[in-house]
């Protein structure tokens, strides 16, 4: 009996052990499934290593990471792929996020179209996939007129704007005839008409190179900007992610400079006095709201003597409502000291004053007031718009204008505003020379794999004075120069060189669609964001989101940072082609540097099903 009791007890213990083991293994499997599931989300507290976010993973020190990676040099082997429904994800312009977080936004002020980034617990930790059937984009200049329908499978604009020649579906492609809401017969003819209105020589809107930078507000698919390019005019084509949500995506797929943005409550991320001309063609903006605050934002952005081209029913319609709006706009612009240059057919053109003289002659108490002396008109990141006029500095007031030479001499000439950021003319010239050499070396490094017209949309993620972009002026590309938030003052130098750019905080996602850039250049950026306490891996995932398949990344940073980044290339599918060199030390090198160039693969069906 004693033996039977002992045997029964042993059997029960064995059963308990087996049950416990099964439960334990089940929990382990459940954890691994949730850990590796594409598109899964984790909070910062729940994650470690590569998991953590949309574009801001966890905060880690690069040197700490290197110690961990040395112990486990093969990690990470893979990064999850987001669900296909996220193929057009823009993390900080995600309307679903706004609904889910129940943000209380003022819809009448368009706050829902401004940036609202996900909190740590809702950040994505996965690679954004291309849509089904995605193809390598058609190359420039053919892309101006046609794109693959599979890459942007949205045809509602072609139907909605069928009478305005925005776009036409043609088999497996979408064609762009060059029309717009106001210029059905083509942007090229419209641009010539504007030049004639302004009586520019040869009916050329560039006015001998004096008009170079243009802001096109409510740009549609950016055909206006596309047809300015042959005139050596570069436009920032701006539109929100609204009911026409894919208009900017089409523009970028075409290879036209464009960005997502909205005139709402925050300043646009551009410095003061950046554009010679602002354009609004049926942009449906209420310019009179909030004491004219949106027109005052344009005033901040226009250079001395800059033009505002306005094509809208208020300029020509004779019904009572449009007459009321027209009279109110004229009254406001007169108090802002703008001059009506010409009004013809459906278009009116105003000009901003050259000096402060008119402002000083206004009656006391006239609205809108001048901005206070402590307001920095170049500060834009998360800065609210102000219903006041930004006067010129005393120096600019004396010079009566921007002091800029015409394009293309403007690209290499030292801008007058260098003095405002404490950079000497000699330093500027040396910077230009160094970047010319650096870019030449980059292209030599990529010579074996780069193809004709394979690079069109370029981003310099830490643009400094714009030397990288200036060195690419002999190539048929355009560059989005990005000034990090801690170097925003330098962006005005980029605009004064006749280039374009924006301010951005790389601890957050960039305001663009996935797969919109062919080349990303990051000089010391990873070291900078690591020092700020932001995640290096987050930036890698964000770069992958905005990089096109077959596109290149050029990362120039200190050796320890490059060594760390290199371990992620396979997981990111950036190992289509890789090159790494140790460049020569120059005056811009604060420490030893390495240059890593990698190429992103075009995903196949096998990767998509992982």
RODO-2510 file (C-alpha; in nm, 4 decimals, decimal comma):
residues 610
     n   res          X          Y          Z
     1     x     0,0000     0,0000     0,0000
     2     x     0,2845     0,2325     0,0832
     3     x     0,4454     0,1644    -0,2576
     4     x     0,1167     0,2419    -0,4383
     5     x     0,0769     0,5703    -0,2494
     6     x     0,4303     0,6774    -0,3357
     7     x     0,3704     0,5860    -0,7037
     8     x     0,0445     0,7880    -0,7093
     9     x     0,2177     1,0891    -0,5545
    10     x     0,4987     1,0724    -0,8100
    11     x     0,2460     1,0563    -1,0972
    12     x     0,0627     1,3628    -0,9689
    13     x     0,3875     1,5610    -0,9408
    14     x     0,4820     1,4601    -1,2952
    15     x     0,1384     1,5681    -1,4239
    16     x     0,1682     1,9043    -1,2462
    17     x     0,5142     1,9528    -1,3935
    18     x     0,3965     1,8726    -1,7475
    19     x     0,0957     2,1026    -1,7162
    20     x     0,3178     2,3808    -1,5846
    21     x     0,5648     2,3286    -1,8697
    22     x     0,2855     2,3430    -2,1291
    23     x     0,1481     2,6666    -1,9798
    24     x     0,4976     2,8162    -1,9731
    25     x     0,5675     2,7247    -2,3366
    26     x     0,2268     2,8609    -2,4363
    27     x     0,3023     3,1948    -2,2740
    28     x     0,6422     3,2063    -2,4462
    29     x     0,4812     3,1403    -2,7865
    30     x     0,2158     3,4049    -2,7236
    31     x     0,4851     3,6574    -2,6360
    32     x     0,6918     3,5754    -2,9444
    33     x     0,3894     3,6006    -3,1746
    34     x     0,3007     3,9448    -3,0384
    35     x     0,6681     4,0439    -3,0470
    36     x     0,7163     3,9592    -3,4134
    37     x     0,3721     4,0427    -3,5532
    38     x     0,3928     4,2950    -3,8407
    39     x     0,2467     4,6267    -3,7425
    40     x     0,2366     4,5436    -3,3716
    41     x     0,2774     4,8326    -3,1307
    42     x     0,4510     4,8580    -2,7991
    43     x     0,4937     5,1269    -2,5419
    44     x     0,8394     5,2499    -2,4524
    45     x     0,8132     5,0631    -2,1237
    46     x     0,7296     4,7368    -2,2997
    47     x     1,0054     4,7475    -2,5582
    48     x     1,3764     4,7204    -2,5842
    49     x     1,6353     4,7051    -2,8581
    50     x     1,4826     4,7874    -3,1964
    51     x     1,1211     4,7960    -3,0859
    52     x     0,9498     5,1166    -2,9950
    53     x     0,8130     5,3450    -3,2547
    54     x     0,6760     5,5239    -3,5490
    55     x     0,9642     5,7516    -3,5926
    56     x     1,0864     5,7931    -3,2419
    57     x     1,1922     5,4644    -3,0929
    58     x     1,3499     5,4459    -2,7555
    59     x     1,6296     5,6606    -2,6272
    60     x     1,9616     5,4824    -2,6232
    61     x     2,3251     5,5841    -2,6146
    62     x     2,5142     5,4702    -2,9240
    63     x     2,8155     5,3555    -2,7221
    64     x     2,5866     5,1445    -2,4998
    65     x     2,4349     4,9902    -2,8097
    66     x     2,7757     4,9075    -2,9484
    67     x     2,8658     4,7180    -2,6312
    68     x     2,5432     4,5142    -2,6586
    69     x     2,5950     4,4532    -3,0304
    70     x     2,9494     4,3333    -2,9713
    71     x     2,8046     4,0622    -2,7474
    72     x     2,5418     3,9752    -3,0089
    73     x     2,6806     4,0932    -3,3451
    74     x     2,4047     3,9265    -3,5530
    75     x     2,1146     4,1229    -3,4012
    76     x     1,8759     4,2468    -3,5260
    77     x     1,7929     3,9826    -3,7850
    78     x     1,4625     4,1384    -3,8942
    79     x     1,2298     4,4309    -3,8423
    80     x     0,8525     4,3710    -3,8619
    81     x     0,6624     4,4883    -4,1686
    82     x     0,3543     4,7038    -4,1153
    83     x     0,0183     4,5838    -4,2361
    84     x    -0,0500     4,6756    -4,5988
    85     x    -0,3204     4,9208    -4,4897
    86     x    -0,0386     5,1434    -4,3614
    87     x     0,1282     5,1685    -4,7049
    88     x     0,0601     5,5449    -4,7143
    89     x     0,1226     5,6142    -4,3469
    90     x     0,2255     5,9661    -4,2450
    91     x     0,2581     5,9255    -3,8670
    92     x     0,2226     6,2923    -3,7707
    93     x    -0,0595     6,3601    -4,0191
    94     x    -0,2679     6,0540    -3,9430
    95     x    -0,6380     6,1419    -3,9199
    96     x    -0,7163     5,8039    -3,7657
    97     x    -0,4823     5,8898    -3,4803
    98     x    -0,6665     6,2169    -3,4226
    99     x    -0,9981     6,0306    -3,3966
   100     x    -0,8546     5,7589    -3,1726
   101     x    -0,6914     6,0056    -2,9336
   102     x    -1,0085     6,2191    -2,9360
   103     x    -0,8078     6,5362    -2,9798
   104     x    -1,0195     6,8474    -2,9385
   105     x    -0,9205     7,0503    -3,2429
   106     x    -1,0788     7,3555    -3,4003
   107     x    -1,1882     7,2305    -3,7419
   108     x    -1,2757     7,5802    -3,8638
   109     x    -0,9108     7,6800    -3,8125
   110     x    -0,7859     7,3664    -3,9933
   111     x    -0,6046     7,2405    -3,6838
   112     x    -0,6844     6,8831    -3,7853
   113     x    -0,4574     6,9273    -4,0884
   114     x    -0,1621     7,0367    -3,8764
   115     x     0,0975     6,8010    -3,7286
   116     x    -0,0110     6,5781    -3,4389
   117     x     0,2472     6,3090    -3,3680
   118     x     0,1679     5,9817    -3,1917
   119     x     0,2597     5,9464    -2,8245
   120     x     0,5217     5,6836    -2,7344
   121     x     0,2640     5,4113    -2,6675
   122     x     0,1238     5,4459    -3,0211
   123     x     0,4419     5,4690    -3,2222
   124     x     0,4928     5,2235    -3,5060
   125     x     0,7881     4,9882    -3,4972
   126     x     0,7585     4,8458    -3,8458
   127     x     0,8674     4,9088    -4,2029
   128     x     0,5997     5,0660    -4,4233
   129     x     0,5304     4,8403    -4,7242
   130     x     0,4646     4,9584    -5,0799
   131     x     0,1189     4,8996    -5,2292
   132     x     0,0517     4,5815    -5,4226
   133     x     0,2032     4,5934    -5,7718
   134     x     0,4414     4,8800    -5,6900
   135     x     0,6987     4,9597    -5,9600
   136     x     1,0178     5,1641    -5,9640
   137     x     0,8914     5,5183    -6,0467
   138     x     0,9097     5,6506    -6,4002
   139     x     1,2212     5,8644    -6,4316
   140     x     1,2422     6,2380    -6,4787
   141     x     1,1666     6,4213    -6,7080
   142     x     0,9041     6,1727    -6,8352
   143     x     0,7606     6,1530    -6,4824
   144     x     0,6405     6,5125    -6,5054
   145     x     0,3672     6,3924    -6,7390
   146     x     0,2984     6,0340    -6,6253
   147     x     0,3282     5,7996    -6,3264
   148     x     0,2430     5,4357    -6,2578
   149     x    -0,1148     5,3975    -6,1345
   150     x    -0,0089     5,1053    -5,9120
   151     x     0,2236     5,3326    -5,7132
   152     x    -0,0591     5,5715    -5,6198
   153     x    -0,3773     5,3720    -5,6782
   154     x    -0,6138     5,6671    -5,6385
   155     x    -0,8163     5,7918    -5,9322
   156     x    -1,0835     5,9995    -5,7585
   157     x    -0,9034     6,3242    -5,8473
   158     x    -0,9116     6,2298    -6,2162
   159     x    -1,2887     6,1927    -6,1916
   160     x    -1,3511     6,4932    -5,9680
   161     x    -1,1311     6,7275    -6,1756
   162     x    -1,2044     6,5758    -6,5165
   163     x    -1,3133     6,9118    -6,6598
   164     x    -0,9972     7,0876    -6,5369
   165     x    -0,7261     6,8636    -6,6875
   166     x    -0,5578     6,7859    -6,3561
   167     x    -0,4981     6,4207    -6,4426
   168     x    -0,6236     6,1438    -6,6713
   169     x    -0,6203     5,7671    -6,6127
   170     x    -0,4663     5,5935    -6,9126
   171     x    -0,4356     5,2153    -6,8700
   172     x    -0,1667     5,1345    -6,6128
   173     x    -0,0552     5,4984    -6,5979
   174     x    -0,1917     5,8323    -6,4846
   175     x    -0,1183     6,1265    -6,7157
   176     x    -0,0926     6,4945    -6,6224
   177     x    -0,1933     6,7300    -6,9065
   178     x    -0,0769     7,0364    -6,7110
   179     x    -0,4164     7,1812    -6,6294
   180     x    -0,5474     7,3282    -6,3063
   181     x    -0,8654     7,4645    -6,1539
   182     x    -0,7921     7,8101    -6,2938
   183     x    -0,5764     7,7197    -6,5947
   184     x    -0,7637     7,4459    -6,7820
   185     x    -0,5616     7,5124    -7,0987
   186     x    -0,2281     7,4511    -6,9296
   187     x     0,0001     7,6009    -6,6673
   188     x     0,2554     7,7028    -6,9304
   189     x     0,0145     7,9454    -7,0974
   190     x    -0,0994     8,0775    -6,7599
   191     x     0,2601     8,1474    -6,6544
   192     x     0,3254     8,3433    -6,9749
   193     x     0,0084     8,5450    -6,9094
   194     x     0,1340     8,6363    -6,5601
   195     x     0,4669     8,7537    -6,7018
   196     x     0,2821     8,9719    -6,9526
   197     x     0,0696     9,1216    -6,6758
   198     x     0,3880     9,2179    -6,4911
   199     x     0,5479     9,3389    -6,8174
   200     x     0,8580     9,1269    -6,7678
   201     x     1,1081     9,1142    -7,0511
   202     x     1,0484     8,8383    -7,3046
   203     x     0,7318     8,7347    -7,1193
   204     x     0,9539     8,5315    -6,8857
   205     x     0,8304     8,5120    -6,5287
   206     x     1,1835     8,4716    -6,3913
   207     x     1,2392     8,8426    -6,4664
   208     x     1,6054     8,8038    -6,5508
   209     x     1,6689     8,5684    -6,2565
   210     x     1,5200     8,8049    -5,9988
   211     x     1,2249     8,5741    -5,9340
   212     x     1,3593     8,2400    -5,8195
   213     x     1,1679     8,1138    -5,5115
   214     x     0,7889     8,0761    -5,5323
   215     x     0,5330     7,9547    -5,2783
   216     x     0,2301     7,7889    -5,4384
   217     x    -0,0474     7,7641    -5,1791
   218     x    -0,3147     7,5013    -5,2427
   219     x    -0,1131     7,3638    -5,5324
   220     x    -0,3238     7,0660    -5,6436
   221     x    -0,0953     6,8167    -5,8214
   222     x     0,1678     7,0932    -5,8604
   223     x     0,1449     7,1495    -6,2348
   224     x     0,2083     7,5230    -6,1787
   225     x     0,5365     7,4374    -6,0089
   226     x     0,6208     7,1788    -6,2755
   227     x     0,6007     7,4353    -6,5555
   228     x     0,8035     7,6910    -6,3612
   229     x     1,1075     7,4610    -6,3570
   230     x     1,2100     7,5246    -6,7224
   231     x     1,2283     7,8954    -6,6270
   232     x     1,4778     7,8170    -6,3469
   233     x     1,2100     7,9035    -6,0922
   234     x     1,1664     7,6596    -5,8043
   235     x     0,8337     7,6491    -5,6230
   236     x     0,7469     7,5048    -5,2860
   237     x     0,4141     7,3470    -5,3811
   238     x     0,2116     7,3311    -5,0610
   239     x    -0,1180     7,1589    -4,9838
   240     x    -0,2744     6,9858    -4,6827
   241     x    -0,3586     6,6186    -4,6474
   242     x    -0,7270     6,7033    -4,6977
   243     x    -1,0112     6,5602    -4,9060
   244     x    -0,7711     6,5738    -5,2029
   245     x    -0,5349     6,3759    -4,9821
   246     x    -0,3083     6,2351    -5,2556
   247     x    -0,2360     6,5570    -5,4463
   248     x     0,1082     6,6063    -5,2888
   249     x     0,1830     6,2363    -5,3278
   250     x     0,1194     6,2707    -5,7016
   251     x     0,3396     6,5810    -5,7162
   252     x     0,6334     6,4045    -5,5511
   253     x     0,5857     6,0920    -5,7616
   254     x     0,6130     6,3231    -6,0647
   255     x     0,9457     6,4571    -5,9349
   256     x     0,8143     6,8048    -5,8544
   257     x     0,9203     6,9892    -5,5359
   258     x     0,6227     6,9654    -5,2994
   259     x     0,5390     6,9263    -4,9332
   260     x     0,2431     6,8739    -4,7039
   261     x     0,1392     7,1794    -4,5070
   262     x    -0,1492     7,4084    -4,4256
   263     x    -0,2162     7,7706    -4,3407
   264     x    -0,3916     7,7151    -4,0105
   265     x    -0,2653     7,8238    -3,6668
   266     x     0,1118     7,7602    -3,6808
   267     x     0,3668     7,9441    -3,8881
   268     x     0,4775     7,7635    -4,2010
   269     x     0,8270     7,6162    -4,1443
   270     x     1,0064     7,8706    -4,3630
   271     x     1,2077     8,1788    -4,2611
   272     x     1,0990     8,5350    -4,3214
   273     x     1,1694     8,6920    -4,6614
   274     x     1,2085     8,3571    -4,8420
   275     x     0,9956     8,3972    -5,1568
   276     x     0,9788     8,6477    -5,4411
   277     x     0,6276     8,5376    -5,5316
   278     x     0,3348     8,3670    -5,3585
   279     x     0,0588     8,2126    -5,5678
   280     x    -0,2997     8,1177    -5,4900
   281     x    -0,5179     7,9861    -5,7715
   282     x    -0,8620     7,8938    -5,6424
   283     x    -0,6964     7,7808    -5,3189
   284     x    -1,0223     7,8321    -5,1242
   285     x    -0,8596     8,0073    -4,8305
   286     x    -1,0482     8,2592    -4,6212
   287     x    -0,7840     8,5332    -4,6203
   288     x    -0,9946     8,7644    -4,4034
   289     x    -1,0313     8,5373    -4,1020
   290     x    -0,8787     8,6312    -3,7651
   291     x    -0,7858     8,9874    -3,8648
   292     x    -0,6110     8,8723    -4,1804
   293     x    -0,3646     8,6456    -3,9995
   294     x    -0,3117     8,4222    -4,3044
   295     x    -0,2278     8,7148    -4,5326
   296     x     0,0076     8,8377    -4,2619
   297     x     0,1823     8,4994    -4,2729
   298     x     0,2338     8,5458    -4,6475
   299     x     0,3632     8,8944    -4,5727
   300     x     0,6213     8,7447    -4,3357
   301     x     0,7374     8,5025    -4,6052
   302     x     0,7591     8,7449    -4,8987
   303     x     1,0789     8,9301    -4,9779
   304     x     1,0773     9,3115    -5,0066
   305     x     0,8772     9,3945    -5,3186
   306     x     0,7518     9,0355    -5,3443
   307     x     0,4353     8,9568    -5,5419
   308     x     0,1104     8,7892    -5,4414
   309     x    -0,0682     8,6397    -5,7448
   310     x    -0,4336     8,5752    -5,6669
   311     x    -0,6641     8,4024    -5,9168
   312     x    -1,0076     8,3589    -5,7622
   313     x    -1,3725     8,4612    -5,8136
   314     x    -1,3321     8,7444    -5,5619
   315     x    -1,1039     8,9138    -5,8141
   316     x    -1,3601     8,9231    -6,0949
   317     x    -1,7106     8,8097    -5,9922
   318     x    -1,9779     9,0793    -5,9505
   319     x    -2,2219     8,9171    -5,7091
   320     x    -2,2698     9,0824    -5,3703
   321     x    -2,0766     8,8260    -5,1622
   322     x    -1,7676     8,8276    -5,3843
   323     x    -1,7773     9,2097    -5,4007
   324     x    -1,7884     9,2203    -5,0201
   325     x    -1,4852     8,9897    -4,9923
   326     x    -1,2951     9,1844    -5,2571
   327     x    -1,3533     9,5200    -5,0898
   328     x    -1,2517     9,3830    -4,7497
   329     x    -0,9316     9,2293    -4,8924
   330     x    -0,8376     9,5532    -5,0645
   331     x    -0,8926     9,7451    -4,7428
   332     x    -0,6798     9,5023    -4,5409
   333     x    -0,3956     9,4935    -4,7935
   334     x    -0,3923     9,8724    -4,8147
   335     x    -0,3431     9,8886    -4,4373
   336     x    -0,0635     9,6321    -4,4796
   337     x     0,0973     9,8729    -4,7294
   338     x     0,0677     9,6337    -5,0220
   339     x     0,0325     9,7888    -5,3662
   340     x    -0,2118     9,6680    -5,6311
   341     x     0,0144     9,6162    -5,9336
   342     x    -0,2306     9,4886    -6,1951
   343     x    -0,5753     9,3347    -6,2264
   344     x    -0,6718     9,1538    -6,5432
   345     x    -0,9468     8,9049    -6,6240
   346     x    -0,9599     8,6599    -6,3310
   347     x    -0,6250     8,7467    -6,1736
   348     x    -0,4958     9,0246    -5,9510
   349     x    -0,1340     9,0844    -5,8447
   350     x    -0,0244     9,2785    -5,5363
   351     x     0,3270     9,3729    -5,4264
   352     x     0,4719     9,3992    -5,0761
   353     x     0,6526     9,7272    -4,9886
   354     x     1,0299     9,7555    -5,0334
   355     x     1,0927     9,9365    -4,7058
   356     x     0,9396    10,0217    -4,3686
   357     x     0,8498    10,3759    -4,4828
   358     x     0,4796    10,3102    -4,5375
   359     x     0,4453    10,1355    -4,2008
   360     x     0,5939    10,4359    -4,0234
   361     x     0,3502    10,6727    -4,1957
   362     x     0,0354    10,4886    -4,0899
   363     x    -0,1942    10,6568    -3,8381
   364     x    -0,1461    10,5568    -3,4778
   365     x    -0,3579    10,2537    -3,3862
   366     x    -0,3899    10,1270    -3,7442
   367     x    -0,4463     9,7541    -3,7681
   368     x    -0,2768     9,5187    -3,8192
   369     x    -0,0014     9,6418    -3,5854
   370     x     0,3702     9,5918    -3,6312
   371     x     0,5086     9,2872    -3,4506
   372     x     0,7010     9,3589    -3,1314
   373     x     1,0787     9,3962    -3,1490
   374     x     1,1327     9,0742    -2,9521
   375     x     0,9470     8,8626    -3,2111
   376     x     1,1837     8,6521    -3,4241
   377     x     1,0251     8,6309    -3,7707
   378     x     1,2518     8,3363    -3,8584
   379     x     1,1404     8,1181    -3,5644
   380     x     0,8801     7,8769    -3,7020
   381     x     0,8829     7,5335    -3,5397
   382     x     0,5608     7,5028    -3,3382
   383     x     0,5332     7,8828    -3,3319
   384     x     0,1818     8,0224    -3,3599
   385     x     0,0985     8,2714    -3,6329
   386     x     0,0649     8,6307    -3,5204
   387     x    -0,1740     8,8941    -3,6510
   388     x     0,0962     9,1537    -3,6959
   389     x     0,3310     9,2832    -3,9659
   390     x     0,6951     9,1739    -3,9466
   391     x     0,8925     9,4920    -4,0253
   392     x     1,2320     9,4825    -4,1925
   393     x     1,5445     9,5126    -3,9801
   394     x     1,7162     9,8515    -3,9775
   395     x     1,9829     9,7250    -4,2147
   396     x     1,7311     9,5830    -4,4629
   397     x     1,5318     9,9049    -4,4407
   398     x     1,8348    10,1055    -4,5502
   399     x     1,9188     9,8725    -4,8393
   400     x     1,5673     9,8956    -4,9903
   401     x     1,5352     9,5323    -5,0944
   402     x     1,6743     9,1886    -5,0341
   403     x     2,0251     9,2710    -5,1595
   404     x     2,0346     8,9415    -5,3521
   405     x     2,1916     8,9000    -5,6953
   406     x     1,9907     8,7252    -5,9716
   407     x     1,9887     8,3495    -6,0239
   408     x     2,2149     8,1584    -6,0958
   409     x     2,4840     8,3873    -5,9513
   410     x     2,2791     8,3849    -5,6311
   411     x     2,3704     8,0207    -5,5664
   412     x     2,7373     8,0907    -5,4951
   413     x     2,7268     8,4573    -5,3871
   414     x     2,7532     8,5220    -5,0120
   415     x     2,4050     8,6379    -4,8949
   416     x     2,3775     8,9572    -4,6865
   417     x     2,2037     8,7689    -4,4036
   418     x     2,5183     8,5649    -4,3281
   419     x     2,6019     8,8394    -4,0816
   420     x     2,2846     8,7623    -3,8835
   421     x     2,4016     8,4071    -3,8091
   422     x     2,7639     8,4998    -3,7428
   423     x     2,9174     8,3409    -4,0519
   424     x     3,1914     8,5249    -4,2395
   425     x     3,2001     8,5435    -4,6198
   426     x     3,5227     8,3414    -4,6229
   427     x     3,3638     8,0645    -4,4162
   428     x     3,0697     8,0510    -4,6554
   429     x     3,2972     8,0204    -4,9578
   430     x     3,5048     7,7508    -4,7893
   431     x     3,1879     7,5574    -4,7023
   432     x     3,0780     7,5730    -5,0669
   433     x     3,4161     7,4477    -5,1860
   434     x     3,4303     7,1609    -4,9366
   435     x     3,0843     7,0352    -5,0248
   436     x     3,1663     7,0458    -5,3948
   437     x     3,4585     6,8113    -5,3271
   438     x     3,2555     6,5888    -5,0946
   439     x     2,9691     6,5453    -5,3428
   440     x     3,2146     6,4692    -5,6232
   441     x     3,3605     6,1933    -5,4051
   442     x     3,0129     6,0585    -5,3241
   443     x     2,9318     6,0252    -5,6926
   444     x     3,2628     5,8516    -5,7590
   445     x     3,1754     5,6103    -5,4807
   446     x     2,8357     5,5364    -5,6432
   447     x     2,9595     5,5400    -6,0025
   448     x     2,9231     5,1659    -6,0566
   449     x     2,5542     5,1520    -5,9566
   450     x     2,4030     5,4909    -6,0296
   451     x     2,2039     5,5151    -6,3539
   452     x     2,1054     5,8109    -6,5676
   453     x     1,8116     6,0033    -6,4177
   454     x     1,7746     5,7450    -6,1397
   455     x     1,7941     6,0222    -5,8792
   456     x     1,5480     6,3116    -5,8860
   457     x     1,4053     6,3861    -5,5375
   458     x     1,6861     6,4464    -5,2881
   459     x     1,6801     6,5380    -4,9206
   460     x     1,9681     6,6839    -4,7202
   461     x     1,8618     6,6004    -4,3651
   462     x     2,1111     6,8361    -4,1977
   463     x     2,1581     7,1091    -4,4545
   464     x     2,3769     7,3638    -4,2718
   465     x     2,4378     7,6409    -4,5321
   466     x     2,3095     7,4438    -4,8318
   467     x     2,6514     7,3432    -4,9640
   468     x     2,5432     6,9860    -5,0420
   469     x     2,2489     7,1066    -5,2528
   470     x     2,4594     7,3733    -5,4249
   471     x     2,7098     7,1061    -5,5283
   472     x     2,4287     6,9185    -5,7075
   473     x     2,3303     7,2182    -5,9224
   474     x     2,4772     7,0573    -6,2353
   475     x     2,2497     6,7547    -6,1968
   476     x     1,8809     6,7357    -6,2892
   477     x     1,7652     6,6996    -5,9294
   478     x     1,5942     6,9116    -5,6665
   479     x     1,6877     6,9114    -5,2986
   480     x     1,4709     6,9509    -4,9902
   481     x     1,7138     7,1107    -4,7448
   482     x     1,6147     7,0314    -4,3878
   483     x     1,7400     7,2520    -4,1050
   484     x     1,7149     7,0726    -3,7691
   485     x     1,5286     7,2724    -3,5051
   486     x     1,8512     7,3654    -3,3269
   487     x     1,9866     7,5220    -3,6483
   488     x     1,6692     7,6855    -3,7869
   489     x     1,8378     8,0255    -3,8359
   490     x     2,0542     7,8834    -4,1146
   491     x     1,7575     7,8024    -4,3343
   492     x     1,7288     8,1653    -4,4471
   493     x     2,0753     8,1376    -4,6025
   494     x     1,9528     7,8414    -4,8057
   495     x     1,6595     8,0432    -4,9385
   496     x     1,8859     8,3387    -5,0075
   497     x     2,0936     8,1061    -5,2290
   498     x     1,7843     8,0315    -5,4384
   499     x     1,7318     7,6888    -5,2833
   500     x     1,4359     7,5557    -5,0835
   501     x     1,3981     7,3766    -4,7534
   502     x     1,2147     7,3404    -4,4252
   503     x     1,2697     7,3212    -4,0501
   504     x     1,2167     6,9855    -3,8846
   505     x     1,2730     6,7985    -3,5597
   506     x     1,4150     6,4571    -3,6489
   507     x     1,2851     6,3131    -3,3226
   508     x     0,9515     6,3099    -3,5103
   509     x     0,8265     6,1854    -3,8454
   510     x     0,8673     6,4097    -4,1502
   511     x     0,5562     6,5493    -4,3208
   512     x     0,5695     6,3537    -4,6435
   513     x     0,4272     6,0382    -4,7940
   514     x     0,6167     5,7089    -4,7948
   515     x     0,8541     5,6418    -5,0872
   516     x     0,9013     6,0031    -5,1969
   517     x     1,2813     6,0528    -5,2066
   518     x     1,5500     5,8871    -5,4191
   519     x     1,8439     5,9927    -5,2035
   520     x     1,8762     6,0875    -4,8355
   521     x     2,1933     6,2563    -4,7110
   522     x     2,2591     6,2608    -4,3367
   523     x     2,5734     6,4410    -4,2183
   524     x     2,6387     6,3982    -3,8422
   525     x     2,2621     6,3765    -3,7945
   526     x     2,2642     6,0490    -3,6041
   527     x     2,5220     6,1744    -3,3564
   528     x     2,3208     6,4930    -3,3089
   529     x     1,9887     6,3234    -3,2348
   530     x     2,1574     6,0716    -3,0063
   531     x     2,2998     6,3592    -2,8036
   532     x     1,9470     6,5006    -2,7808
   533     x     1,8224     6,1723    -2,6371
   534     x     1,6278     6,0535    -2,9416
   535     x     1,6371     5,7041    -3,0911
   536     x     1,8843     5,6220    -3,3668
   537     x     1,6706     5,3256    -3,4748
   538     x     1,3642     5,5479    -3,5022
   539     x     1,5425     5,7660    -3,7511
   540     x     1,6463     5,4610    -3,9537
   541     x     1,2838     5,3421    -3,9704
   542     x     1,1675     5,6920    -4,0669
   543     x     1,4311     5,7171    -4,3386
   544     x     1,3154     5,3827    -4,4755
   545     x     0,9563     5,5116    -4,4827
   546     x     1,0355     5,8097    -4,7031
   547     x     1,3029     5,6397    -4,9192
   548     x     1,2006     5,4911    -5,2517
   549     x     1,2965     5,1328    -5,3386
   550     x     1,6278     5,1395    -5,5288
   551     x     1,7021     5,4691    -5,3511
   552     x     2,0269     5,5542    -5,1718
   553     x     2,1217     5,6748    -4,8248
   554     x     2,4491     5,8589    -4,7683
   555     x     2,5353     5,8656    -4,3994
   556     x     2,8424     6,0599    -4,2911
   557     x     2,9170     6,0358    -3,9203
   558     x     3,1703     5,9255    -3,6613
   559     x     3,3016     5,5661    -3,6947
   560     x     3,1218     5,4291    -3,3862
   561     x     2,7887     5,5534    -3,5202
   562     x     2,8531     5,4079    -3,8667
   563     x     2,9528     5,0742    -3,7129
   564     x     2,6267     5,0647    -3,5226
   565     x     2,4093     5,1617    -3,8214
   566     x     2,5789     4,9060    -4,0454
   567     x     2,4377     4,6243    -3,8309
   568     x     2,0834     4,7238    -3,9309
   569     x     2,1315     4,7274    -4,3082
   570     x     2,0107     4,3715    -4,3679
   571     x     1,7100     4,4108    -4,1400
   572     x     1,6178     4,7319    -4,3225
   573     x     1,6706     4,5668    -4,6644
   574     x     1,9288     4,8358    -4,7391
   575     x     2,1849     4,5807    -4,8504
   576     x     2,1121     4,5969    -5,2229
   577     x     2,4522     4,7660    -5,2527
   578     x     2,6779     4,8955    -4,9754
   579     x     2,9966     5,1002    -4,9779
   580     x     3,1937     5,2432    -4,6885
   581     x     3,4993     5,4683    -4,7010
   582     x     3,7050     5,6836    -4,4701
   583     x     3,7027     6,0347    -4,6243
   584     x     3,9786     6,2853    -4,5925
   585     x     3,9601     6,5263    -4,3008
   586     x     3,8547     6,8806    -4,3936
   587     x     3,7607     7,2052    -4,2199
   588     x     3,4033     7,0831    -4,1588
   589     x     3,5174     6,7636    -3,9859
   590     x     3,4890     6,8091    -3,6101
   591     x     3,6166     6,4542    -3,5596
   592     x     3,7097     6,1458    -3,7585
   593     x     3,4298     6,0535    -4,0001
   594     x     3,3200     5,7611    -4,2135
   595     x     3,0889     5,7616    -4,5173
   596     x     2,8367     5,4789    -4,5535
   597     x     2,6325     5,4563    -4,8730
   598     x     2,3615     5,1922    -4,8975
   599     x     2,0867     5,1118    -5,1454
   600     x     1,7351     5,0025    -5,0531
   601     x     1,6009     4,6907    -5,2200
   602     x     1,2711     4,6669    -5,4046
   603     x     1,0663     4,4295    -5,1907
   604     x     0,9426     4,1132    -5,3563
   605     x     0,6323     3,9102    -5,2721
   606     x     0,8349     3,6839    -5,0458
   607     x     0,9340     3,9704    -4,8191
   608     x     0,5782     4,1046    -4,8115
   609     x     0,4485     3,7687    -4,6846
   610     x     0,7025     3,7404    -4,4035
***
